[in-house]
Amino acid sequence: MESSFTAGKSLDNDFRVFVDEYAHDSVDVVVRAANLGEFRTMNRGIAAAFDGKTICALSTPMGMGGIAVIRVSGPDAFDLANRVFSKDLAAVESHRAVFGILRNAAGETVDECLATVFRAPGTYTGENTVEFGVHGSTFIQTEAVRALMDAGCRHAGPGEFTARAFLNGKMDLTQAEAVGDLIAAEHAGAHRLAMEQLKGTFAKEITALRTELIGFAGLLELELDFAEEDVEFADRARFDQLLETLIARIASLADSFRKGNAIRDGIPVAILGAPNRGKSTLLNALLGDDRAIVSPIPGTTRDTIEDTCVLGSSKFRFTDTAGIRATDDALESEGIRRAWQTAKRASLVLYVLDASQDSVAEANAALNALEIGPETDVIALWNKTDLADAPALSGWESLSIAAAEGKGIEALKVRLEALGLTDDSESSIMVTNLRHYEALMESNASLVTTRSGLSNGIPGDLVASDVRQALHHLGTITGEIDPEDILDHIFSNFCIGK
Ligand code: GDP
């Protein structure tokens, strides 16, 4: 593989940067971690950040707490940590903690604390690592980090510990992203998806798809080498079948995004209904807070108002929409257009009716006129049941509430939790990340072009180029190929210290 790298430029003694002449045009730099003998493609920004220096950062949130953890990682972790610590950490066994005194450059005691030693390569980053567990005062946190920087550590950038884990081959990109998701998970659904991705299940599936495609690409490339002899190594019928299978598998992964995204970021629920039925009051009752403006004047909610809350093990994203009615007002019409747009994207529509005002015939007409997708559930909510009893509705699931008094809200929440559980119980691979979804769609588009190219008998070199495109897009998911800026983007969204 080394032969395919031309111009070598040394960043530092440990790491070399090569320009890969065969790579796709958006990939330009390959870094070799010389000590690991491994190649990793990466973008120049990250390459510069990965300077072989030993880095440090506070890994727990800044603020007062029982303890705080300060992480040090890099080739000189033990030497530099020794400059601030009273015990010789180079002599400590891996995964062992020792008690000692942490001092600043002036020799003043900053804290009495524990230092845990992790020896490369069996560490999170793949480098030598020390974690100081100090008393969680903001003063100690700042002073300890300052002492380590005075000793020669560089302060870590956002996500740099995880970026190093990726660069040192400890995890692929989907796993690195899962670490970010895991930290951000606020509920059981998001946690389960992040854990699943961290295990590498999704990455394995992508690698399997790529491997099959690489075999196919190899045969095509071989044919190109023998172009003059006009041979076909690759059986066209088998290719077509392989492509059909791959396209279907990738499409089903891409399809899971709607659900996966809903679990991670909140199941979309649209609150719809004519003006003044109590939609805003319902949103406030569900969120337990005065989020939306409640007003007796019809047409007050002209735009959509969105907020999320966790019910049971799922997160919900509620959108209060403009009341639906015929209107000449341009602003109100735009609000209504957005209401329909929200309804189309929602997993569930809560259609609010007024028990004191709407007839069953009116309710049915409104529900039948709903512009929603085939996967959207609908629950009709008879509101204001403090004023009148809810009429019976056939053909639609319905519940009685009095949003202003909070009556029936608990029952509605129980119903929502159940809806969340159905989404949650599926254990197959689910795509939750927009970047992955887009790469899958791009890759499938290239495979569809490849397939039609094959059946139309277009020249082999064009077919091969389409296959390379598909491979490239799949490769960006796991990080086997990293287009410019993807790495920077991923890791810059992390917090410092991770
Ligand atoms: P929206 O236009 O559908 O969002 O309706 P609002 O939430 O702004 O409510 C319209 C009016 O209905 C307000 O005056 C609310 O106080 C009133 N309202 C909402 N829910 C109830 C309820 O359960 N019972 C009664 N009696 N009034 C309600």
Boltz pocket constraint, residues with backbone or C-beta under 6 A from the ligand:
constraints:
  - pocket:
      binder: B
      contacts: [[A, 273], [A, 274], [A, 275], [A, 276], [A, 277], [A, 278], [A, 279], [A, 280], [A, 281], [A, 282], [A, 293], [A, 294], [A, 295], [A, 296], [A, 297], [A, 298], [A, 299], [A, 300], [A, 301], [A, 321], [A, 323], [A, 383], [A, 384], [A, 385], [A, 386], [A, 387], [A, 401], [A, 402], [A, 403], [A, 404], [A, 405]]
      max_distance: 6.0
